[in-house]
Amino acid sequence: MHREVGGFVAKAKKKVAGDLHGAVDGAAHGALQGALHGSLHGALHGSRIEDYAMIGDCETAALVSKEGSIDWLCWPTFSGAACFAALLGTRDHGFWQIAPKGKVKATRREYEGHTLIVETTFETREGRCA
């Protein structure tokens, strides 16, 4: 699903995969499904691990890539099941992204002092947005 919001394009995708049998449950279950699906069905979605920032609210946390894609999120708590798991699989494993429509020339990110709030600035040919 793509939705244009001003100069941004927001994308979200979530596909529920079939169950794995055995003693795996919760977040590990989603991660294992993602790893198995990614290895069996084409290119992985995730960025390099060093290109992720962690954002959170002290009850849960998410990993967001430099491209503005939340590729890992357990909801509603840290011990909850992964609702976005593209980090370990393909885009079919769920992600949420907001990014400029045009080609991004540069990205700058920084944490707001002593928080898990990340400000991301994208630079495109047309200008900058944060």
Buried (B, 14 or more C-beta within 10 A) or exposed (E): EEEEEEBBBBBBBBEEBEEEEEEBEEBEBBBBBBBBBBEEEEEBBBBEEEBBBEBBEEEBBBBBBBBBBBBBBBEEEEEBBBBBBBBBBBBBBBBBBBBBEEEBEEBEBEEEEEEBEEEBEBBBEEEEBE
